[in-house]
Amino acid sequence: MQDPITEQRKGDQGRYVFADTAGDSELTYRLSGERMVIDHTFTPPALRGQGTAGKLVERAVSDARTRGWLVVPVCPYVKIKIDRTPALQDVLDPGWRG
């Protein structure tokens, strides 16, 4: 089964997209050295409450882990998701305080 989430990256800017006929959900980030600074998530109203944004966060954290990056969750949703999910906390930048 093909992953419904795709990553697009240009230079130090990137985003993950979950495409759906009801609209695209996205998570955006920028790279700062070896840090993935996640600054925004969006899910269309018709898709909210279905776990789509959480899947985007999980994918971003998984990719950061694989690439050896630390995560800086500037986006409030991402911060809450990571705070509530211990399995995602190993990639948090220890110097970041949100």
Sequence and secondary structure as in RCSB ss.txt:
>XXXX:A:sequence
MQDPITEQRKGDQGRYVFADTAGDSELTYRLSGERMVIDHTFTPPALRGQGTAGKLVERAVSDARTRGWLVVPVC
PYVKIKIDRTPALQDVLDPGWRG
>XXXX:A:secstr
   SEEEEEETTEEEEEE  TT  EEEEEEEETTEEEEEEEE  GGGTTSSHHHHHHHHHHHHHHHHT EEEE S
HHHHHHHHT GGGGGGB TT   
